[in-house]
Amino acid sequence: MKPVLSERAITLKRNISPVRQIMSFANPEYFKQLGLDPAEVISFAGGWVNHAAPVELQESYQEIFNDKNLLHKSGGYSPTLGMPECKEALVKYEQHIYDLNGLTPKQIAIGASSTQLTFDLMKVLLNPGDKIALLDPSYCNFPTQIIAALHVTIVRFPVVDVATWKYNADEKIKQFADFIRTEKPKVVLLVSPDNPTSQVLSDDFVQAALKAVEEIGSFLVMDFAYKDIVFLEKIPQYYSLAPSDHFLSIHSNSKWSRSLGRRLGWIEASEDIIESFESVQGSSILCPDTLHQMALTNYIHKAIEKNTFKPYIQQVREQYKKAAQETVTAITEQLGLPCFTPQGGLYTCMKVGMDGAQFVEGMLKETGVLFIPGWGFGRTLQNAIRISYGPLVNDHPKIHQGMKKAREFLDRNSHLQSQ
Ligand SMILES: Cc1ncc(COP(=O)(O)O)c(C=O)c1O
């Protein structure tokens, strides 16, 4: 008799997850099935960055590889919650870039990535049957991660006015705080800058949410995967907030330093949470990668000493800000459809006036231009798509070329756009 897998595994396999759909859409084999030449496809699908990693970070890896002793050291296990010297360096980074004071190494746990840290964190913060609140739209991997971690209910708070295509979080601050007080989620999970909208939550919005979670005895978790890629003149004050009993944050090395494949992330949380995190992380990854921690530690010290850290971050921000402007301009000129103006991150969301998945499929087949359907990010994006300029940060002509081609599809299919 063939053994049966767990119900959770079967359910997860049965329900197509947005991330799996994104991955399968972007598969060159799929392009070939559609009769497209993969090399000719213009993709706005990738949720990844394409700028150069900091020179000193590249050098740090080279130094390790050129030194037998360091290379040997990098092959050893790290402590479960990360190397003390790397935690100290992260404290220094937060102080140097964001004037974040009051953070201590004991409030840091280093992990393999923010994906793994989020998954493990769910088990530390939530009990089966609890509620977790997400904005709508929000990062499309969260629902699967949350459900894969444990049985909890996800409640959503919409922050897009679908009719006017306005991101309206700031108009609904009181409603959001009331929503938290009424629904009583154990965790409120926010992202800023956000994926998929690239909006930066305001201080007022975050402070109101924090006050509400304090009142009901819950946690506000901020996913800071895009923290350093922000275009606003004024950086929000919650960027400099030390962890507390109610506030914790998840960080990633993937985006700012273009280290997506060199998996490293960390959380900043109360000592209590960090201590409880140890046995969960010990069970999932045992310990974070030693090589990446060594290289990052060395980089942070060197870049602060040489005064190159802030200029690097500034330059990265400018690169993506420019790519964001080019994308919005190309959309406006070629397609004339409503989209959000990015305040950070890698994306915008465009209302397409028809089912987003149908739009994406038709677009790819007819023009070889790839977008991501909005449904996976929440109901508000059912008739919308996510457009990423991250991979094309150094190729602005391709952004314009892609939108020009996309226009062909619109010219032929405008009758489908009703909503
Ligand atoms: C909001 C958000 N959080 C987390 C991640 C995953 O980051 P990591 O590479 O650290 O797992 C992503 C990746 O796109 C993201 O958009």
The ligand as an SDF file (V2000), in Angstrom:
LIG
                    3D

 16 16  0  0  0  0  0  0  0  0999 V2000
    8.5220   41.3660    1.1760 C   0  0  0  0  0  0  0  0  0  0  0  0
    9.5360   40.2850    1.0010 C   0  0  0  0  0  0  0  0  0  0  0  0
    9.9790   39.6280    2.0710 N   0  0  0  0  0  0  0  0  0  0  0  0
   10.8940   38.6520    1.9540 C   0  0  0  0  0  0  0  0  0  0  0  0
   11.4050   38.2840    0.7330 C   0  0  0  0  0  0  0  0  0  0  0  0
   12.3940   37.1690    0.6480 C   0  0  0  0  0  0  0  0  0  0  0  0
   13.6700   37.6200    1.0060 O   0  0  0  0  0  0  0  0  0  0  0  0
   14.8810   36.6380    1.2930 P   0  0  0  0  0  0  0  0  0  0  0  0
   15.6920   36.5870    0.0380 O   0  0  0  0  0  0  0  0  0  0  0  0
   15.6140   37.2540    2.4200 O   0  0  0  0  0  0  0  0  0  0  0  0
   14.3210   35.3020    1.6500 O   0  0  0  0  0  0  0  0  0  0  0  0
   10.9760   38.9430   -0.4130 C   0  0  0  0  0  0  0  0  0  0  0  0
   11.4850   38.5510   -1.7390 C   0  0  0  0  0  0  0  0  0  0  0  0
   11.0890   38.9780   -2.7690 O   0  0  0  0  0  0  0  0  0  0  0  0
   10.0090   39.9700   -0.2730 C   0  0  0  0  0  0  0  0  0  0  0  0
    9.5460   40.6150   -1.3420 O   0  0  0  0  0  0  0  0  0  0  0  0
  1  2  1  0
  2  3  1  0
  2 15  2  0
  3  4  2  0
  4  5  1  0
  5  6  1  0
  5 12  2  0
  6  7  1  0
  7  8  1  0
  8  9  2  0
  8 10  1  0
  8 11  1  0
 12 13  1  0
 12 15  1  0
 13 14  2  0
 15 16  1  0
M  END
$$$$
